Structure formats: structure tokens, C-alpha cells
Amino acid sequence: MNQHERTFVVNAGRGPHGPNQPVNMPVDFTSTYSYRPGVHAAQDYAREGMPSWEPLEELLAQLEAGTRTTSQSQGLVTTAEEHPVQVLPGLLFSSGMAAISAVVQLLPLGGHLIMPRHSYMGFSALAQQMADQGLLTLHRVDIADTEQVTSTLHDVSTLASAQDAMVMLWVESPTNPMLEIADLPAVLAAAKKRGVLTAVDNTFATPLRQRPLLHGADVVVHSVTKFLSGHSDLIMGVAITGDPEIHARLHQHRTLHGAIPGPMEVFLALRGVRTLAVRLDASESSAGELARRLDELSQDAGVPLRKVNYPGLAAHPQHQRAAEQLGGFGAILTIELDADQPDPAQDSRTADQPGPAGDLGPAGAPETGRRISNQRSEAEVADAVLSALTLWTPATSLGGVESLAERRRRHPGEPSSVPDGLIRLSVGIEDVEDLFADLLNALRTAATGEPIR
């Protein structure tokens, strides 16, 4: 790939520019291919591979392989000479979880999996299920704490060596939904030093902002559903590696488990990737502006906004690392909402200080030890904000052209370390003024019950 990435995503995977040739690759709607006896058949049965997959598999692999990169984010332009790595064509799967499952199962029975304490909920649930079934031993770490990760790598690899077991390090950076940033070069180098297999979920950053293979990752996975396809209209995953043995094993897993995408979904995903660069630039620009404005708004006592979390803010714990390591700060941010504060005039009493009516309990006696209050919890305030939104859509996905918002702890699988009142915002390509106005209105409405006019 010797073109700028913005040019490459538009032009890669097209046919020759000859007379009467289609500009877009045709869709191959077939399950079966004919063969000639005694002659090797390049195509046999569509579960093993089909021409419709090839343009997208080649494009995504070459994006992850790296090239000269120029990116503009938050008003800053950074240019870096990257040294491309050799990769094999990507392997498309029927979903991001299908790709994740195939990669995790590279770990043999009895292996050790080191993973972030905060990560995509589907992967976390799968890893825990495999651990509960005795298929692997699970170790959770704060992926942003490099010392903790390297120490765990040392201890687990030492233990695994004595057991003749294999170790895998799974990395998310930024993490979902806490947006923690790993020191990717450091943790991957530490893993490689100890012979640990490494996999990176690069869904949030995309290959336009981060290329883990350049830092030594063995395999990268994406939910193509999200930023890559970008229109919330298909489900797909991809795994990318430069290791022939890993590639062969993943291909075999896909074939035997039947976790393949349909040709029409692949056509739509390829069409979506064509606009990845312009979509990501627009969404990222708006995300940075929203983060700045909301951070200022969090100082306003009139709104229940406690904290804004975005790698582009100077207050983010790994802001400097993100600025040095990523080509941009991304299109995802989170906000944390406060619970209602008790009203001293109404809530200074406790139930062992009965009011005029006695505040009798169900047995006819005053209750004791319980504060009488109508205040809402963080979760209830966050849900009130979501209910007041009109432009943002409350939904569980991300990375599309439309802006989505979700309270993550509504899912029982999210760890308790994720705040009850945390809302994840996936910023789309709408006008930033409209997006901010809707958020502001929802925050004011949740606080007072009165919308801004």
C-alpha cells in the first residue's frame, strides 16, 4: 500500500480499469463451484472461501500492515513513517464474536488468558464461561498499568512453563467502556520476550488510528459491524495476522464452525469502508469538541454531570500516552452522572426521628436506621438523561454514522467497577451543534424536569 490511507480505502479491491469493466466488484451469489476431474479447483465450496470476500479481506489486511500515515485530529497534524509488516489476507467471520471466539480458541486446553479488567462485554463473558468450564485459567489486569501487566506476564508465564501450558495476552486499547489506553509497544514487547501469544481488539481505534501488528501483535481482530462498515446495518468480524500457522488455524476454524459472512453483507461492508476515513475524521472532530464542552459543563452545579472521560482531554490519565501512540483520540467518550443530592430541608430526618404523622412502619412502629429520601440513584439520573434525548439514539452499538448513547451498567455482565451512571457516547457525523444542544437539553431536563427552550 503506497497510497495515503484516505485514497487507499476508496480504491483498494477494485477490478481493472479496462473498457466495459464494473467500477465495483460484483457480488458472487453462489454456494457451489464446478470443477474438472484431475485439475485442482481454486474454488470448491463457498464455506471455504469465495471471490466476494477477497477485496475486503485484502483491503483490511493491508490497512493493518501499515504505510506512511498522515492524520489530522483535534487541530493537530501528525506524520509518521511506519514500516509495513507482512500480513496474509484477513479472514472475515459472520460476527465480531465469531472472530474473537476463533482467536481465543488458539489457546490450547489448560492455557492461561491474561485480559483487561474492562473489555468488550461479549468477550469478557466468553472468557469467563471458558474459565468456568475449566478450559483455561483467567487473569484480569488493569491494561493501562504497564507494571501490573508486565508483572502478571512474568508470573503467569513462569507458572505456565512449569505446567507446559500456553499463555495468551488479550489487549483492548482504548478499553470498552472505560477508555483506558495501554502502552501497546511495551506490553506487546514484554509478551513477546516471554513467548506469549498476543491478540489485540482494535475495534475502537480502527487501523486508521492504531496498527497493533506494527508493534508486534500476533493477531488483530475487529468488529466490522462498528466503524469499519459504519452504518449499523450488518454484523461481521475479521481476524488479521501475518503468521501462516495462525492464519491456517483460523481459516480451518472458520470453515469447520461455519462462521462465515454472506456475500451481500461483505458487499455492504466494503462499501462502508470506502468512507471510513471521512466518517472517522468527522466523528472524531465532533467527539473532541463535545468532550471539551461537556467537561466545562461538568463544573456547572445546575447539571448532574460529574465527569467526562475522553483520551483527548488533558485530565485523562493516559492522555499523553494516547497523544503519542494513537493517530487520533477516537469517536467514543463517556460521561458519568451524579445521583440526586439530598435536600437538607426534606431529608435531614432519619426514620428513627418520626415526623408529625409518626412515619410508622408496616408493623405500626417507627422504622429505624433508614434515611427517608426521594433522591434518585446515579442509574436513575442517567436513564432520565437518556429518556430526554431526541437526536441521540439510546442503543447498544457504536461506530455508525448516527450518534448513539447507552448506560452500560444496564447490562448485568458489566463489572461493578463501571459506574452505575456511566453513559457511553458514540459520536456520529451529525452537526456538532445539534448533538451538543440535545445533550444539554437532556441534562437540564433530567436535573429540573424543564427542557431548555
SULDA-V864667 format. One record per pair of residues at least 6 apart in sequence whose C-alpha atoms are under 6 Angstrom apart, sorted by the first residue. I is the first residue (numbers start at 1). J is the second residue. D is the distance in whole Angstrom. If there is no record, write none. Layout:
BEGIN
i j d
I J D
I J D
END
This chain:
BEGIN
i j d
6 277 6
9 274 5
10 274 5
13 55 4
14 25 6
27 52 6
28 52 6
31 46 5
32 45 5
33 44 5
35 41 6
47 255 6
48 255 5
52 263 6
56 270 6
57 89 5
57 90 4
58 89 5
61 89 5
61 90 5
63 207 6
64 207 5
64 211 5
65 84 5
65 85 5
66 84 5
67 82 6
67 84 6
68 81 5
68 82 6
69 79 6
69 80 6
70 78 6
70 79 5
71 77 6
71 78 6
71 327 6
73 328 5
86 242 6
87 241 6
87 242 4
88 242 5
90 239 6
90 240 5
91 238 5
91 239 5
92 237 6
92 238 4
93 99 6
93 236 6
93 237 5
93 238 6
93 259 6
93 260 5
93 261 6
94 236 5
94 259 5
94 260 5
94 261 4
95 235 5
95 236 4
95 237 4
96 223 4
96 236 6
96 237 4
99 237 6
99 238 6
99 239 6
109 135 5
110 135 6
110 136 5
111 136 5
111 165 5
111 166 5
111 167 6
112 136 6
112 137 5
112 167 5
113 138 5
113 167 6
113 168 5
114 139 5
114 140 6
114 169 5
115 140 5
115 170 5
116 140 5
116 141 5
116 142 6
116 143 5
117 140 5
117 141 5
117 142 6
119 175 6
119 176 5
120 176 5
131 137 6
143 182 5
144 180 6
144 181 5
144 182 4
167 196 5
168 196 6
168 197 5
168 198 6
169 198 5
170 199 5
170 200 6
171 200 5
172 200 6
172 201 5
173 181 5
173 182 6
174 180 5
174 181 5
185 215 5
198 217 5
198 218 5
199 218 6
199 219 5
199 220 6
200 220 5
201 220 6
201 221 5
201 222 6
202 222 6
203 222 5
203 223 6
209 326 5
209 327 4
209 328 6
210 326 6
219 240 6
219 241 5
220 239 6
220 240 5
221 238 6
221 239 4
222 237 6
222 238 5
223 237 5
224 236 5
224 237 5
225 234 6
225 235 5
225 236 5
226 398 6
226 399 4
227 399 4
228 273 5
229 269 5
229 272 4
229 273 5
230 272 6
230 399 6
230 400 4
231 400 5
231 401 6
232 400 6
282 429 6
283 331 5
283 427 6
283 428 5
283 429 5
284 330 5
284 331 4
286 432 5
287 331 5
287 427 6
295 308 6
298 305 5
298 306 6
303 443 6
303 444 6
303 447 6
304 337 6
304 338 5
305 337 5
305 338 6
306 336 6
306 337 5
306 338 6
307 335 6
307 336 5
308 334 6
308 335 5
309 333 6
309 334 5
310 333 5
311 319 5
311 329 6
312 329 5
331 427 5
332 425 6
332 426 5
333 425 5
334 423 6
334 424 4
334 425 6
335 422 6
335 423 5
336 421 5
336 422 4
337 378 6
337 382 6
337 421 5
338 378 5
339 376 6
339 377 5
339 378 4
340 375 5
340 376 5
347 373 6
350 371 5
350 372 6
351 367 5
351 368 5
351 370 5
351 371 6
352 367 6
352 368 4
359 366 6
360 366 4
361 367 5
378 420 6
378 421 5
379 420 5
379 421 5
382 421 5
384 446 5
385 442 5
385 443 6
385 446 5
388 442 5
389 442 5
392 403 5
392 404 5
393 404 5
393 405 6
394 404 6
394 405 5
394 406 5
395 404 6
395 406 6
396 406 6
398 426 5
401 428 5
401 429 5
402 428 4
403 426 5
403 427 5
403 428 4
404 425 6
404 426 5
405 424 6
405 425 5
406 423 5
406 424 5
407 422 6
407 423 4
409 420 6
441 451 6
441 452 5
445 451 5
END
